[in-house]
C-alpha cells in the first residue's frame, strides 16, 4: 500500500500542478509509491472517505458549493483521522484555518515552496515507509514496513513480526535486513532485535527493557541503547509537533 493523498479543488489545473509537485518532492525524498486521488468538489471527497483511507487531504478553501472549511468540519465530525492541508490563493484567510486544526497550508502563489515544506513534515511524522518483499518457503510476500512491529534473530534466520499477528521466518541476517528497511522507523535495538518505534508503549531505561503496545517485553542492548534512544526521542518529538 502506497502513501495516499487526496486533493479536493475545483481548479483542475491547480490540482494537476499540486499533484506533480507532490510526487516530485516525495521521489526526491526516496518515495515513489505516492498515490494521489483528485476530487473536484467536497461532496465527492466526503463520499470517497467512507471507503478510502488517506494520510493527508488537501482542501481548496474557496470551492463551490461547499468550501474547504465546511468539508474540514464534516471530516472532523465524522471522526475520520487524516491530516488536513488547506490550499488557498487568499492569504488573508490563513488565520481562519486554525479553527480546524490543520496540519499545514499551501499558498497557491508559491505552491512549490509550500509543497516542499509539507512533504518534509509529512515524512517527519509518518516516517519513511516502504514495502518489504520477504521470501518465505519459496513464495514471496510483500509486507509494509509500517506493519512490522519487531524482528528477532536466531541462528541464520529472522522472524518478522507484524501488527496483524503474523510471524514470517526468513533466511537472512540482521545486516541484510537492515539494508532492506533503511530509513524506516524499524531500528536496531539489540544484537538479536530490531524494533519499530511506532509500536513501543514505553522504555524502562533502568532495566533496558522495551515494552511493546501488546505487552511483550524486548531487551535493549547496551551497545545499541544510545543510538536507539536518540532516535526514539526524535521520533516522539516529531509526532508531538506535527500530530
Legacy VTK file of the C-alpha trace (Angstrom):
# vtk DataFile Version 3.0
C-alpha trace
ASCII
DATASET POLYDATA
POINTS 243 float
0.000 0.000 0.000
1.384 3.347 -1.041
1.265 6.740 0.647
-2.229 8.000 -0.161
-3.209 11.656 -0.563
-6.473 13.272 -1.704
-6.693 16.650 -3.420
-10.054 18.442 -3.432
-10.051 21.547 -5.609
-12.472 22.789 -8.263
-9.487 24.181 -10.175
-8.214 21.131 -12.109
-5.183 22.990 -13.467
-4.035 23.870 -9.944
-4.757 20.354 -8.729
-2.572 18.927 -11.500
0.264 21.272 -10.516
-0.019 20.219 -6.886
-0.073 16.551 -7.878
3.085 16.864 -9.978
4.880 18.878 -7.306
3.936 16.468 -4.503
5.082 13.427 -6.458
8.342 15.140 -7.369
9.121 16.029 -3.739
8.285 12.548 -2.483
10.521 10.973 -5.141
13.366 13.273 -4.097
12.802 12.076 -0.531
13.081 8.450 -1.661
9.406 7.540 -2.036
7.938 6.579 -5.387
4.788 4.898 -4.050
2.643 8.004 -3.566
-0.956 7.667 -4.743
-2.862 10.917 -5.283
-6.610 10.972 -5.968
-8.397 14.048 -7.294
-11.884 15.275 -6.364
-13.393 18.418 -7.835
-15.862 19.086 -5.016
-16.350 18.401 -1.333
-19.330 16.105 -1.770
-17.289 13.738 -3.941
-14.471 13.677 -1.398
-16.724 13.073 1.619
-18.376 10.173 -0.178
-14.973 8.671 -1.032
-13.813 8.942 2.591
-16.454 6.384 3.554
-14.350 3.646 1.989
-10.870 5.098 1.395
-8.088 5.985 3.790
-5.835 8.969 3.107
-2.742 10.024 5.028
-3.415 13.629 4.039
-6.178 15.636 2.394
-5.522 18.899 0.529
-8.575 21.173 0.587
-9.063 24.277 -1.510
-10.707 26.827 0.763
-12.626 28.623 -1.991
-14.780 25.923 -3.590
-18.414 25.835 -4.615
-20.911 24.872 -3.357
-19.127 23.509 -0.247
-15.976 25.385 0.712
-12.879 23.819 2.257
-13.820 24.877 5.780
-17.177 23.097 5.521
-15.501 19.964 4.182
-12.939 20.030 7.010
-15.741 20.437 9.560
-17.547 17.404 8.125
-14.362 15.344 8.219
-13.788 16.302 11.845
-17.348 15.449 12.905
-17.145 12.056 11.187
-14.148 11.027 13.299
-12.083 10.331 10.181
-8.379 10.635 11.028
-6.226 12.381 8.460
-4.058 15.459 8.082
-5.900 18.477 6.714
-3.836 20.776 4.484
-5.629 23.897 3.295
-4.863 25.368 -0.124
-5.690 28.998 -0.876
-4.929 31.940 -3.108
-6.263 34.348 -0.479
-3.587 34.821 2.172
-5.901 36.846 4.395
-7.865 33.695 5.344
-4.843 31.741 6.578
-5.531 32.597 10.219
-9.129 31.420 9.844
-7.834 27.911 9.103
-6.570 27.499 12.666
-10.110 26.807 13.902
-9.924 23.484 12.052
-6.523 22.417 13.429
-4.867 21.979 10.035
-1.620 20.137 9.566
-0.368 22.908 7.270
-1.481 25.219 4.489
-0.296 25.919 0.953
-0.349 29.318 -0.736
-1.146 28.832 -4.406
1.073 31.740 -5.414
4.121 29.878 -4.031
2.821 26.330 -4.083
6.152 24.668 -4.966
7.887 26.142 -1.897
4.999 25.167 0.357
4.751 21.654 -1.086
8.425 21.132 -0.220
7.673 22.066 3.392
4.551 19.891 3.524
6.323 16.793 2.211
9.183 17.282 4.657
6.711 17.475 7.547
4.659 14.512 6.336
7.725 12.315 6.139
8.891 13.541 9.554
5.700 12.358 11.232
4.813 9.302 9.152
8.342 8.084 8.696
9.780 6.631 5.571
7.640 3.594 4.853
8.442 1.026 2.225
7.250 -2.353 1.059
9.467 -5.265 2.047
9.474 -8.395 -0.093
10.008 -11.474 2.079
10.945 -14.883 0.689
9.011 -17.410 2.783
9.230 -21.076 1.767
9.710 -20.359 -1.932
6.952 -17.756 -2.124
7.273 -14.010 -1.977
5.186 -11.958 0.439
5.008 -8.161 0.416
4.842 -6.535 3.857
4.584 -2.793 4.587
7.326 -1.637 6.932
4.669 0.284 8.909
3.041 -3.064 9.738
6.229 -4.638 11.157
6.335 -4.483 14.967
9.751 -6.070 15.524
12.246 -8.510 14.066
14.190 -11.113 16.033
17.180 -13.208 15.015
18.038 -16.822 15.774
20.976 -18.586 14.118
20.741 -17.802 10.388
17.040 -16.943 10.427
14.933 -13.873 11.151
11.339 -13.772 12.317
9.418 -10.718 11.101
6.504 -9.988 13.437
3.599 -7.885 12.147
0.779 -5.926 13.765
-1.844 -8.274 12.323
-0.381 -11.193 14.274
1.705 -12.865 11.578
5.294 -14.037 12.056
7.316 -14.686 8.887
10.504 -16.740 9.179
13.139 -15.890 6.564
16.707 -16.982 5.959
18.553 -13.683 6.205
20.904 -11.986 8.644
20.363 -8.739 10.521
22.762 -6.716 8.390
20.966 -7.687 5.185
17.559 -6.872 6.631
18.788 -3.540 7.976
19.607 -2.570 4.396
16.072 -3.553 3.324
14.416 -1.291 5.902
16.943 1.569 5.964
15.315 4.914 6.721
12.125 3.465 8.247
11.078 3.517 11.904
12.426 -0.033 12.366
15.717 0.347 14.233
18.338 -1.994 15.666
17.881 -2.249 19.435
19.881 -5.365 20.266
22.135 -7.834 18.502
19.042 -10.031 18.182
16.283 -7.414 17.773
15.063 -4.634 15.531
12.083 -2.695 16.868
9.583 -0.384 15.181
9.277 2.869 17.171
5.568 3.027 16.315
4.685 0.031 18.447
6.554 0.987 21.617
4.446 1.626 24.717
7.339 2.656 26.981
11.038 2.089 27.612
12.422 1.186 31.028
15.964 2.502 30.888
16.923 1.139 34.308
16.255 -2.435 33.201
16.959 -1.852 29.472
13.551 -3.199 28.538
11.276 -2.079 25.714
7.586 -2.657 26.447
5.558 -3.030 23.269
1.920 -1.963 22.886
0.757 -5.571 23.078
2.618 -6.023 26.368
5.548 -8.004 25.007
8.915 -7.071 26.536
12.100 -6.926 24.452
15.640 -6.301 25.615
17.557 -3.152 24.693
21.224 -3.917 24.114
23.740 -1.680 25.877
25.837 -1.092 22.762
22.710 0.000 20.821
20.995 1.941 23.619
22.309 5.473 22.985
21.586 5.476 19.257
18.205 3.799 19.749
17.111 6.238 22.448
18.201 9.309 20.487
16.225 8.092 17.507
13.190 7.342 19.654
13.275 10.783 21.279
13.425 12.405 17.832
10.535 10.217 16.674
8.431 11.262 19.684
9.386 14.915 19.180
8.300 14.846 15.531
4.936 13.320 16.379
4.241 15.842 19.127
4.974 18.711 16.762
3.037 17.529 13.743
0.120 15.488 15.072
LINES 1 244
243 0 1 2 3 4 5 6 7 8 9 10 11 12 13 14 15 16 17 18 19 20 21 22 23 24 25 26 27 28 29 30 31 32 33 34 35 36 37 38 39 40 41 42 43 44 45 46 47 48 49 50 51 52 53 54 55 56 57 58 59 60 61 62 63 64 65 66 67 68 69 70 71 72 73 74 75 76 77 78 79 80 81 82 83 84 85 86 87 88 89 90 91 92 93 94 95 96 97 98 99 100 101 102 103 104 105 106 107 108 109 110 111 112 113 114 115 116 117 118 119 120 121 122 123 124 125 126 127 128 129 130 131 132 133 134 135 136 137 138 139 140 141 142 143 144 145 146 147 148 149 150 151 152 153 154 155 156 157 158 159 160 161 162 163 164 165 166 167 168 169 170 171 172 173 174 175 176 177 178 179 180 181 182 183 184 185 186 187 188 189 190 191 192 193 194 195 196 197 198 199 200 201 202 203 204 205 206 207 208 209 210 211 212 213 214 215 216 217 218 219 220 221 222 223 224 225 226 227 228 229 230 231 232 233 234 235 236 237 238 239 240 241 242
